[in-house]
Amino acid sequence: MLINSFALICSYLLGSIPSGLLIGQSFYHTDIRQYGSGNIGTTNAFRALGVKGGLFVFICDLLKGFLPVIFLRNLPGITWPLLAFGLAAIVGHSFSIFLAFKGGKAVATSFGVGLAIAPVLPLASIGVFFIVLYISRMVSLSSVLAMVFASCFVCIYPDGLLRAFIWAVSLLIIVRHHTNIQRILKGTESKVPFGLGYRKEQEKK
């Protein structure tokens, strides 16, 4: 019990590390909270730090979810479901103790947990993400619909605990995108500079 509790706390603390903020300040002398949406996650990191910086943040946020599950999988004394430690990392990213319990929207960290537990599920979902991103040019909409897809796709798995986990994480991510959803409905959500219709949009300008 003690080992499990300690591992859970460590998973939360690892998830709580504000990768985007630390990378921005350490390598780019930039506080990404002062740009775009003010979020510390991958999408805003791309806006504030560029492609290389955004990819670096994405990988770090992904590893925050992936590493606890992989490391604890074979650790003696671990009896709790691995999903518990993955969820702790996701909650840490969204409600970081280092940022007064504020944080990112947990898409990349959730992807990392999924890769460690059921890789087919996140890989299929990221396919949906990129298809929607190309068509809509909105990262937020792509993230939300990818999680909706994951919530449906997970039904083919016989593991009821995995299904409950995916549904809970999907709900968290969708709720964390509530302001984006409002902007999507108003037609004011920001779009990426590529994808369907981008060239025509630029030609009109």
C-alpha positions as CSV (number, residue, x, y, z in Angstrom):
1,M,0.0,0.0,0.0
2,L,2.8,2.4,0.9
3,I,4.7,1.7,-2.3
4,N,1.5,2.3,-4.4
5,S,0.8,5.5,-2.6
6,F,4.3,6.8,-3.1
7,A,4.3,5.8,-6.8
8,L,1.0,7.7,-7.2
9,I,2.4,10.8,-5.6
10,C,5.5,10.6,-7.8
11,S,3.3,10.2,-10.9
12,Y,1.3,13.3,-10.0
13,L,4.5,15.3,-9.4
14,L,6.0,14.2,-12.7
15,G,2.8,15.2,-14.5
16,S,2.9,18.5,-12.6
17,I,6.2,19.6,-14.1
18,P,5.3,22.5,-16.4
19,S,7.4,21.5,-19.4
20,G,6.2,24.2,-21.7
21,L,7.0,27.0,-19.1
22,L,10.4,25.6,-18.2
23,I,11.5,25.0,-21.8
24,G,10.3,28.4,-22.9
25,Q,12.1,30.2,-20.0
26,S,15.3,28.0,-20.2
27,F,15.9,27.8,-23.9
28,Y,13.9,30.7,-25.4
29,H,13.8,33.2,-22.6
30,T,10.0,33.3,-23.1
31,D,7.1,32.9,-20.7
32,I,4.6,31.1,-23.0
33,R,1.8,32.2,-20.6
34,Q,2.2,35.6,-22.1
35,Y,1.3,34.4,-25.6
36,G,-1.8,33.2,-27.3
37,S,-4.1,31.4,-24.9
38,G,-1.7,31.7,-22.0
39,N,-1.8,27.9,-21.7
40,I,1.4,25.9,-20.9
41,G,0.5,23.1,-23.2
42,T,1.8,22.0,-26.7
43,T,-0.5,24.1,-28.8
44,N,0.5,27.3,-27.2
45,A,4.1,26.2,-27.1
46,F,4.0,26.0,-30.9
47,R,2.6,29.6,-31.1
48,A,5.2,31.0,-28.7
49,L,8.3,28.9,-29.3
50,G,7.9,27.8,-32.9
51,V,8.0,24.3,-34.4
52,K,11.1,23.0,-32.7
53,G,10.1,24.3,-29.3
54,G,6.6,23.1,-29.7
55,L,7.8,19.6,-30.6
56,F,10.1,19.6,-27.6
57,V,7.2,20.5,-25.3
58,F,5.0,17.8,-26.9
59,I,7.6,15.1,-26.4
60,C,8.2,16.1,-22.8
61,D,4.4,16.3,-22.0
62,L,4.0,12.9,-23.7
63,L,6.7,11.3,-21.6
64,K,5.1,12.6,-18.4
65,G,2.3,10.2,-19.1
66,F,4.3,7.4,-20.7
67,L,7.2,7.0,-18.3
68,P,5.3,6.4,-15.0
69,V,3.2,3.6,-16.5
70,I,6.2,1.9,-18.3
71,F,8.5,2.2,-15.2
72,L,5.9,1.0,-12.7
73,R,4.7,-1.9,-14.8
74,N,7.5,-4.2,-13.6
75,L,8.3,-2.6,-10.2
76,P,7.9,-5.0,-7.3
77,G,5.2,-4.1,-4.9
78,I,2.9,-2.3,-7.4
79,T,-0.5,-3.8,-7.0
80,W,-2.8,-0.9,-8.2
81,P,-3.9,-0.7,-11.8
82,L,-1.4,1.1,-14.0
83,L,-4.2,3.4,-15.1
84,A,-4.2,5.0,-11.6
85,F,-0.7,6.2,-12.1
86,G,-1.4,7.4,-15.7
87,L,-4.4,9.3,-14.4
88,A,-2.3,10.9,-11.6
89,A,0.1,12.2,-14.3
90,I,-2.7,13.6,-16.4
91,V,-4.3,15.3,-13.4
92,G,-0.8,16.6,-12.4
93,H,-0.5,18.2,-15.9
94,S,-3.9,19.8,-15.8
95,F,-3.7,20.9,-12.1
96,S,0.0,21.4,-11.4
97,I,1.0,21.9,-7.8
98,F,3.8,24.0,-9.2
99,L,1.4,26.4,-10.9
100,A,-1.2,26.9,-8.1
101,F,-3.2,23.9,-9.5
102,K,-3.4,25.3,-13.0
103,G,-2.0,23.7,-16.1
104,G,-2.5,22.4,-19.6
105,K,-5.3,20.5,-21.3
106,A,-3.6,17.1,-21.0
107,V,-3.9,16.0,-24.6
108,A,-0.2,15.1,-25.0
109,T,0.1,13.6,-21.5
110,S,-3.0,11.5,-22.1
111,F,-1.6,10.3,-25.4
112,G,1.6,9.2,-23.6
113,V,-0.5,7.2,-21.1
114,G,-2.4,5.6,-24.0
115,L,0.8,4.6,-25.8
116,A,2.0,2.8,-22.7
117,I,-1.3,0.9,-22.0
118,A,-3.2,0.4,-25.3
119,P,-1.1,1.9,-28.2
120,V,-3.6,1.1,-30.9
121,L,-6.2,3.4,-29.3
122,P,-4.1,6.6,-29.3
123,L,-2.6,5.9,-32.7
124,A,-6.0,5.5,-34.2
125,S,-7.2,8.7,-32.4
126,I,-4.2,10.7,-33.6
127,G,-5.2,9.7,-37.2
128,V,-8.6,11.3,-36.5
129,F,-6.9,14.3,-35.0
130,F,-4.8,15.0,-38.1
131,I,-7.7,14.5,-40.5
132,V,-9.9,16.9,-38.6
133,L,-7.0,19.3,-38.3
134,Y,-6.4,19.4,-42.0
135,I,-10.1,20.0,-42.7
136,S,-10.9,22.4,-39.9
137,R,-7.5,23.9,-39.2
138,M,-8.4,24.0,-35.5
139,V,-6.3,22.2,-33.0
140,S,-9.0,22.4,-30.3
141,L,-11.7,20.9,-32.5
142,S,-9.3,18.1,-33.6
143,S,-8.4,17.3,-30.0
144,V,-12.1,17.2,-28.9
145,L,-13.2,15.0,-31.8
146,A,-10.2,12.7,-31.3
147,M,-11.3,12.1,-27.7
148,V,-14.9,11.5,-28.8
149,F,-13.5,8.9,-31.3
150,A,-11.4,7.3,-28.5
151,S,-14.4,7.1,-26.3
152,C,-16.3,5.2,-29.0
153,F,-13.3,3.1,-30.2
154,V,-12.5,1.9,-26.6
155,C,-15.8,0.1,-26.6
156,I,-14.2,-2.8,-28.5
157,Y,-11.9,-3.4,-25.6
158,P,-13.2,-6.0,-23.0
159,D,-11.5,-4.2,-20.1
160,G,-14.2,-2.2,-18.3
161,L,-11.6,-0.3,-16.3
162,L,-9.8,0.9,-19.5
163,R,-13.2,2.0,-20.9
164,A,-14.0,4.0,-17.7
165,F,-10.5,5.5,-17.8
166,I,-10.8,6.7,-21.4
167,W,-14.3,8.1,-20.8
168,A,-13.1,10.0,-17.7
169,V,-10.0,11.4,-19.5
170,S,-12.1,12.3,-22.5
171,L,-14.5,14.2,-20.3
172,L,-11.7,16.0,-18.6
173,I,-10.1,17.1,-21.9
174,I,-13.4,18.2,-23.4
175,V,-14.2,20.2,-20.2
176,R,-10.7,21.8,-20.3
177,H,-11.5,22.9,-23.9
178,H,-14.8,24.6,-22.9
179,T,-13.6,28.1,-23.8
180,N,-12.3,26.8,-27.2
181,I,-15.7,25.2,-27.8
182,Q,-17.4,28.5,-27.2
183,R,-15.1,30.2,-29.7
184,I,-15.7,27.4,-32.2
185,L,-19.5,28.0,-32.0
186,K,-19.0,31.7,-32.4
187,G,-16.6,31.2,-35.3
188,T,-13.8,33.0,-33.6
189,E,-11.4,30.1,-32.8
190,S,-7.9,30.5,-34.1
191,K,-6.7,28.4,-37.0
192,V,-3.3,26.9,-38.0
193,P,-1.5,28.3,-41.0
194,F,-2.0,25.3,-43.2
195,G,-4.7,22.9,-44.2
196,L,-7.8,22.9,-46.4
197,G,-8.7,26.4,-47.7
198,Y,-5.6,28.1,-46.3
199,R,-4.1,29.1,-49.7
200,K,-7.4,30.6,-50.9
201,E,-7.7,32.5,-47.6
202,Q,-4.2,33.9,-48.1
203,E,-4.9,34.8,-51.8
204,K,-8.0,36.9,-50.7
205,K,-5.7,38.9,-48.4
